[in-house]
Amino acid sequence: MTELSKFATTVGNLLVQRGETVSVAESSTGGLISAALLAVPGASAYFVGGTVVYTKPARDTFLKIDSDKLHGIVPQLNHMHFY
């Protein structure tokens, strides 16, 4: 089992234990997060859906997030680690 698979399994188990769900809007990961979560048996218990919004037009269309509000968020997220 790869590190990503182990991580996705842990995340899935925690979401189920907490009774929570997740939906994902990905950019440069290109769907990798969604794919990892969906590879875990029983993912339908916690995975609501996901989309890849790689370009600004896609982000504007699907997420309706003002580009000015994203300034500074991406660099901050790049430094986050999830355990």
N, CA, C and O atoms as a GROMACS GRO file, in nm:
protein
  332
    1MET      N    1   0.085  -0.118   0.000
    1MET     CA    2   0.000   0.000   0.000
    1MET      C    3   0.089   0.124   0.000
    1MET      O    4   0.182   0.134   0.081
    2THR      N    5   0.062   0.217  -0.089
    2THR     CA    6   0.143   0.338  -0.098
    2THR      C    7   0.108   0.434   0.015
    2THR      O    8   0.007   0.418   0.083
    3GLU      N    9   0.193   0.532   0.034
    3GLU     CA   10   0.167   0.634   0.137
    3GLU      C   11   0.035   0.706   0.108
    3GLU      O   12  -0.041   0.734   0.201
    4LEU      N   13   0.009   0.735  -0.019
    4LEU     CA   14  -0.115   0.802  -0.056
    4LEU      C   15  -0.236   0.715  -0.022
    4LEU      O   16  -0.337   0.765   0.028
    5SER      N   17  -0.226   0.587  -0.049
    5SER     CA   18  -0.335   0.494  -0.016
    5SER      C   19  -0.359   0.488   0.134
    5SER      O   20  -0.473   0.488   0.180
    6LYS      N   21  -0.251   0.482   0.210
    6LYS     CA   22  -0.262   0.479   0.356
    6LYS      C   23  -0.328   0.606   0.408
    6LYS      O   24  -0.415   0.602   0.495
    7PHE      N   25  -0.285   0.718   0.352
    7PHE     CA   26  -0.340   0.848   0.392
    7PHE      C   27  -0.489   0.855   0.360
    7PHE      O   28  -0.569   0.897   0.443
    8ALA      N   29  -0.526   0.814   0.239
    8ALA     CA   30  -0.666   0.819   0.197
    8ALA      C   31  -0.752   0.728   0.285
    8ALA      O   32  -0.865   0.763   0.319
    9THR      N   33  -0.700   0.613   0.320
    9THR     CA   34  -0.772   0.521   0.409
    9THR      C   35  -0.793   0.583   0.546
    9THR      O   36  -0.902   0.575   0.603
   10THR      N   37  -0.689   0.646   0.599
   10THR     CA   38  -0.699   0.713   0.728
   10THR      C   39  -0.801   0.825   0.723
   10THR      O   40  -0.885   0.837   0.813
   11VAL      N   41  -0.795   0.908   0.620
   11VAL     CA   42  -0.890   1.018   0.604
   11VAL      C   43  -1.032   0.964   0.595
   11VAL      O   44  -1.123   1.014   0.661
   12GLY      N   45  -1.052   0.862   0.512
   12GLY     CA   46  -1.184   0.802   0.498
   12GLY      C   47  -1.238   0.750   0.630
   12GLY      O   48  -1.355   0.772   0.663
   13ASN      N   49  -1.155   0.680   0.704
   13ASN     CA   50  -1.197   0.626   0.834
   13ASN      C   51  -1.235   0.738   0.931
   13ASN      O   52  -1.335   0.727   1.002
   14LEU      N   53  -1.156   0.844   0.934
   14LEU     CA   54  -1.187   0.957   1.022
   14LEU      C   55  -1.318   1.025   0.984
   14LEU      O   56  -1.397   1.061   1.070
   15LEU      N   57  -1.340   1.042   0.854
   15LEU     CA   58  -1.465   1.104   0.810
   15LEU      C   59  -1.586   1.021   0.850
   15LEU      O   60  -1.686   1.075   0.896
   16VAL      N   61  -1.576   0.891   0.834
   16VAL     CA   62  -1.686   0.802   0.873
   16VAL      C   63  -1.709   0.808   1.023
   16VAL      O   64  -1.823   0.818   1.068
   17GLN      N   65  -1.601   0.802   1.102
   17GLN     CA   66  -1.613   0.807   1.248
   17GLN      C   67  -1.680   0.936   1.294
   17GLN      O   68  -1.757   0.936   1.390
   18ARG      N   69  -1.649   1.046   1.225
   18ARG     CA   70  -1.703   1.177   1.263
   18ARG      C   71  -1.839   1.205   1.200
   18ARG      O   72  -1.904   1.304   1.234
   19GLY      N   73  -1.882   1.120   1.110
   19GLY     CA   74  -2.008   1.143   1.041
   19GLY      C   75  -2.001   1.261   0.946
   19GLY      O   76  -2.100   1.330   0.922
   20GLU      N   77  -1.883   1.285   0.891
   20GLU     CA   78  -1.861   1.398   0.801
   20GLU      C   79  -1.844   1.351   0.658
   20GLU      O   80  -1.819   1.233   0.631
   21THR      N   81  -1.859   1.446   0.566
   21THR     CA   82  -1.837   1.417   0.424
   21THR      C   83  -1.736   1.516   0.369
   21THR      O   84  -1.700   1.614   0.434
   22VAL      N   85  -1.690   1.488   0.248
   22VAL     CA   86  -1.593   1.576   0.185
   22VAL      C   87  -1.627   1.591   0.037
   22VAL      O   88  -1.672   1.496  -0.028
   23SER      N   89  -1.605   1.711  -0.014
   23SER     CA   90  -1.607   1.735  -0.158
   23SER      C   91  -1.479   1.811  -0.189
   23SER      O   92  -1.428   1.885  -0.106
   24VAL      N   93  -1.428   1.791  -0.310
   24VAL     CA   94  -1.294   1.839  -0.342
   24VAL      C   95  -1.297   1.924  -0.469
   24VAL      O   96  -1.357   1.885  -0.569
   25ALA      N   97  -1.232   2.038  -0.464
   25ALA     CA   98  -1.205   2.119  -0.583
   25ALA      C   99  -1.053   2.121  -0.598
   25ALA      O  100  -0.983   2.183  -0.518
   26GLU      N  101  -1.004   2.054  -0.701
   26GLU     CA  102  -0.860   2.041  -0.720
   26GLU      C  103  -0.812   2.127  -0.837
   26GLU      O  104  -0.890   2.162  -0.926
   27SER      N  105  -0.685   2.160  -0.834
   27SER     CA  106  -0.624   2.234  -0.944
   27SER      C  107  -0.505   2.153  -0.995
   27SER      O  108  -0.522   2.063  -1.078
   28SER      N  109  -0.388   2.184  -0.947
   28SER     CA  110  -0.267   2.120  -0.999
   28SER      C  111  -0.257   1.971  -0.965
   28SER      O  112  -0.175   1.900  -1.023
   29THR      N  113  -0.338   1.924  -0.871
   29THR     CA  114  -0.338   1.780  -0.841
   29THR      C  115  -0.414   1.701  -0.946
   29THR      O  116  -0.402   1.578  -0.952
   30GLY      N  117  -0.492   1.768  -1.028
   30GLY     CA  118  -0.557   1.707  -1.143
   30GLY      C  119  -0.648   1.589  -1.114
   30GLY      O  120  -0.665   1.502  -1.200
   31GLY      N  121  -0.706   1.583  -0.997
   31GLY     CA  122  -0.796   1.474  -0.963
   31GLY      C  123  -0.733   1.365  -0.878
   31GLY      O  124  -0.800   1.267  -0.843
   32LEU      N  125  -0.606   1.380  -0.845
   32LEU     CA  126  -0.536   1.278  -0.767
   32LEU      C  127  -0.597   1.259  -0.629
   32LEU      O  128  -0.607   1.146  -0.580
   33ILE      N  129  -0.638   1.368  -0.565
   33ILE     CA  130  -0.698   1.358  -0.432
   33ILE      C  131  -0.830   1.281  -0.439
   33ILE      O  132  -0.855   1.191  -0.359
   34SER      N  133  -0.912   1.318  -0.536
   34SER     CA  134  -1.040   1.247  -0.554
   34SER      C  135  -1.016   1.099  -0.583
   34SER      O  136  -1.081   1.013  -0.525
   35ALA      N  137  -0.923   1.071  -0.672
   35ALA     CA  138  -0.894   0.932  -0.709
   35ALA      C  139  -0.847   0.851  -0.588
   35ALA      O  140  -0.887   0.737  -0.570
   36ALA      N  141  -0.762   0.911  -0.506
   36ALA     CA  142  -0.711   0.840  -0.387
   36ALA      C  143  -0.824   0.811  -0.289
   36ALA      O  144  -0.833   0.700  -0.236
   37LEU      N  145  -0.909   0.910  -0.265
   37LEU     CA  146  -1.020   0.889  -0.173
   37LEU      C  147  -1.119   0.786  -0.226
   37LEU      O  148  -1.172   0.704  -0.150
   38LEU      N  149  -1.144   0.790  -0.356
   38LEU     CA  150  -1.241   0.697  -0.416
   38LEU      C  151  -1.188   0.555  -0.428
   38LEU      O  152  -1.266   0.461  -0.446
   39ALA      N  153  -1.057   0.538  -0.420
   39ALA     CA  154  -0.998   0.404  -0.427
   39ALA      C  155  -1.019   0.325  -0.299
   39ALA      O  156  -0.996   0.204  -0.296
   40VAL      N  157  -1.062   0.392  -0.194
   40VAL     CA  158  -1.085   0.326  -0.065
   40VAL      C  159  -1.226   0.265  -0.066
   40VAL      O  160  -1.323   0.336  -0.093
   41PRO      N  161  -1.238   0.136  -0.038
   41PRO     CA  162  -1.370   0.075  -0.034
   41PRO      C  163  -1.463   0.148   0.064
   41PRO      O  164  -1.423   0.181   0.175
   42GLY      N  165  -1.585   0.173   0.021
   42GLY     CA  166  -1.682   0.243   0.105
   42GLY      C  167  -1.677   0.394   0.094
   42GLY      O  168  -1.737   0.463   0.176
   43ALA      N  169  -1.606   0.445  -0.004
   43ALA     CA  170  -1.588   0.590  -0.019
   43ALA      C  171  -1.721   0.664  -0.034
   43ALA      O  172  -1.729   0.783  -0.002
   44SER      N  173  -1.823   0.596  -0.082
   44SER     CA  174  -1.952   0.664  -0.100
   44SER      C  175  -2.012   0.708   0.033
   44SER      O  176  -2.105   0.789   0.035
   45ALA      N  177  -1.961   0.657   0.143
   45ALA     CA  178  -2.009   0.698   0.275
   45ALA      C  179  -1.962   0.838   0.312
   45ALA      O  180  -2.022   0.902   0.399
   46TYR      N  181  -1.856   0.886   0.249
   46TYR     CA  182  -1.802   1.017   0.286
   46TYR      C  183  -1.768   1.107   0.168
   46TYR      O  184  -1.756   1.228   0.186
   47PHE      N  185  -1.752   1.053   0.049
   47PHE     CA  186  -1.711   1.135  -0.066
   47PHE      C  187  -1.834   1.182  -0.141
   47PHE      O  188  -1.908   1.102  -0.198
   48VAL      N  189  -1.857   1.316  -0.140
   48VAL     CA  190  -1.974   1.374  -0.205
   48VAL      C  191  -1.947   1.396  -0.354
   48VAL      O  192  -2.033   1.367  -0.437
   49GLY      N  193  -1.829   1.446  -0.387
   49GLY     CA  194  -1.795   1.471  -0.527
   49GLY      C  195  -1.672   1.556  -0.538
   49GLY      O  196  -1.616   1.603  -0.438
   50GLY      N  197  -1.630   1.577  -0.662
   50GLY     CA  198  -1.511   1.658  -0.685
   50GLY      C  199  -1.505   1.708  -0.827
   50GLY      O  200  -1.574   1.659  -0.917
   51THR      N  201  -1.421   1.809  -0.846
   51THR     CA  202  -1.401   1.866  -0.978
   51THR      C  203  -1.257   1.914  -0.989
   51THR      O  204  -1.194   1.947  -0.889
   52VAL      N  205  -1.208   1.917  -1.112
   52VAL     CA  206  -1.075   1.972  -1.137
   52VAL      C  207  -1.096   2.107  -1.203
   52VAL      O  208  -1.154   2.117  -1.311
   53VAL      N  209  -1.047   2.211  -1.137
   53VAL     CA  210  -1.062   2.347  -1.187
   53VAL      C  211  -0.922   2.403  -1.213
   53VAL      O  212  -0.871   2.486  -1.138
   54TYR      N  213  -0.863   2.355  -1.321
   54TYR     CA  214  -0.722   2.383  -1.348
   54TYR      C  215  -0.697   2.524  -1.399
   54TYR      O  216  -0.591   2.581  -1.373
   55THR      N  217  -0.792   2.580  -1.470
   55THR     CA  218  -0.771   2.712  -1.530
   55THR      C  219  -0.858   2.817  -1.461
   55THR      O  220  -0.953   2.784  -1.391
   56LYS      N  221  -0.824   2.943  -1.483
   56LYS     CA  222  -0.904   3.052  -1.428
   56LYS      C  223  -1.047   3.048  -1.480
   56LYS      O  224  -1.140   3.064  -1.400
   57PRO      N  225  -1.070   3.026  -1.610
   57PRO     CA  226  -1.210   3.017  -1.656
   57PRO      C  227  -1.287   2.904  -1.586
   57PRO      O  228  -1.405   2.921  -1.554
   58ALA      N  229  -1.223   2.791  -1.563
   58ALA     CA  230  -1.290   2.681  -1.493
   58ALA      C  231  -1.321   2.721  -1.349
   58ALA      O  232  -1.430   2.693  -1.299
   59ARG      N  233  -1.226   2.785  -1.284
   59ARG     CA  234  -1.248   2.829  -1.146
   59ARG      C  235  -1.364   2.929  -1.141
   59ARG      O  236  -1.450   2.920  -1.054
   60ASP      N  237  -1.365   3.023  -1.234
   60ASP     CA  238  -1.471   3.123  -1.238
   60ASP      C  239  -1.607   3.059  -1.263
   60ASP      O  240  -1.707   3.097  -1.202
   61THR      N  241  -1.612   2.961  -1.352
   61THR     CA  242  -1.737   2.895  -1.388
   61THR      C  243  -1.790   2.804  -1.278
   61THR      O  244  -1.907   2.812  -1.242
   62PHE      N  245  -1.705   2.719  -1.225
   62PHE     CA  246  -1.751   2.618  -1.130
   62PHE      C  247  -1.748   2.660  -0.984
   62PHE      O  248  -1.835   2.620  -0.907
   63LEU      N  249  -1.650   2.740  -0.946
   63LEU     CA  250  -1.638   2.777  -0.805
   63LEU      C  251  -1.690   2.915  -0.774
   63LEU      O  252  -1.727   2.944  -0.660
   64LYS      N  253  -1.693   3.001  -0.876
   64LYS     CA  254  -1.739   3.138  -0.858
   64LYS      C  255  -1.665   3.208  -0.743
   64LYS      O  256  -1.726   3.272  -0.658
   65ILE      N  257  -1.534   3.193  -0.744
   65ILE     CA  258  -1.449   3.256  -0.644
   65ILE      C  259  -1.377   3.373  -0.710
   65ILE      O  260  -1.316   3.358  -0.815
   66ASP      N  261  -1.384   3.488  -0.647
   66ASP     CA  262  -1.317   3.608  -0.697
   66ASP      C  263  -1.166   3.586  -0.690
   66ASP      O  264  -1.113   3.549  -0.585
   67SER      N  265  -1.096   3.610  -0.800
   67SER     CA  266  -0.951   3.590  -0.805
   67SER      C  267  -0.878   3.672  -0.700
   67SER      O  268  -0.775   3.628  -0.648
   68ASP      N  269  -0.930   3.790  -0.667
   68ASP     CA  270  -0.866   3.874  -0.566
   68ASP      C  271  -0.867   3.806  -0.429
   68ASP      O  272  -0.775   3.826  -0.349
   69LYS      N  273  -0.968   3.726  -0.402
   69LYS     CA  274  -0.977   3.658  -0.273
   69LYS      C  275  -0.881   3.540  -0.265
   69LYS      O  276  -0.848   3.495  -0.156
   70LEU      N  277  -0.836   3.490  -0.380
   70LEU     CA  278  -0.743   3.378  -0.381
   70LEU      C  279  -0.598   3.423  -0.365
   70LEU      O  280  -0.511   3.341  -0.338
   71HIS      N  281  -0.572   3.549  -0.382
   71HIS     CA  282  -0.436   3.600  -0.372
   71HIS      C  283  -0.380   3.567  -0.234
   71HIS      O  284  -0.436   3.610  -0.132
   72GLY      N  285  -0.274   3.493  -0.230
   72GLY     CA  286  -0.211   3.458  -0.104
   72GLY      C  287  -0.256   3.325  -0.046
   72GLY      O  288  -0.189   3.271   0.042
   73ILE      N  289  -0.369   3.272  -0.092
   73ILE     CA  290  -0.417   3.146  -0.037
   73ILE      C  291  -0.333   3.029  -0.086
   73ILE      O  292  -0.293   2.944  -0.006
   74VAL      N  293  -0.304   3.024  -0.214
   74VAL     CA  294  -0.231   2.910  -0.270
   74VAL      C  295  -0.094   2.893  -0.205
   74VAL      O  296  -0.060   2.782  -0.167
   75PRO      N  297  -0.014   3.000  -0.190
   75PRO     CA  298   0.115   2.981  -0.122
   75PRO      C  299   0.099   2.929   0.021
   75PRO      O  300   0.180   2.848   0.067
   76GLN      N  301  -0.005   2.974   0.091
   76GLN     CA  302  -0.027   2.926   0.227
   76GLN      C  303  -0.062   2.778   0.227
   76GLN      O  304  -0.011   2.702   0.310
   77LEU      N  305  -0.149   2.737   0.135
   77LEU     CA  306  -0.190   2.597   0.130
   77LEU      C  307  -0.075   2.506   0.091
   77LEU      O  308  -0.070   2.391   0.134
   78ASN      N  309   0.017   2.557   0.010
   78ASN     CA  310   0.131   2.475  -0.031
   78ASN      C  311   0.219   2.437   0.087
   78ASN      O  312   0.296   2.342   0.077
   79HIS      N  313   0.209   2.510   0.196
   79HIS     CA  314   0.292   2.482   0.312
   79HIS      C  315   0.219   2.399   0.418
   79HIS      O  316   0.276   2.368   0.523
   80MET      N  317   0.095   2.363   0.392
   80MET     CA  318   0.019   2.284   0.489
   80MET      C  319   0.049   2.136   0.472
   80MET      O  320   0.068   2.088   0.361
   81HIS      N  321   0.052   2.067   0.582
   81HIS     CA  322   0.068   1.922   0.581
   81HIS      C  323  -0.049   1.863   0.657
   81HIS      O  324  -0.085   1.912   0.764
   82PHE      N  325  -0.108   1.759   0.603
   82PHE     CA  326  -0.223   1.696   0.666
   82PHE      C  327  -0.182   1.560   0.720
   82PHE      O  328  -0.119   1.481   0.650
   83TYR      N  329  -0.218   1.533   0.840
   83TYR     CA  330  -0.184   1.405   0.904
   83TYR      C  331  -0.309   1.332   0.943
   83TYR      O  332  -0.301   1.222   0.998
   0.00000   0.00000   0.00000
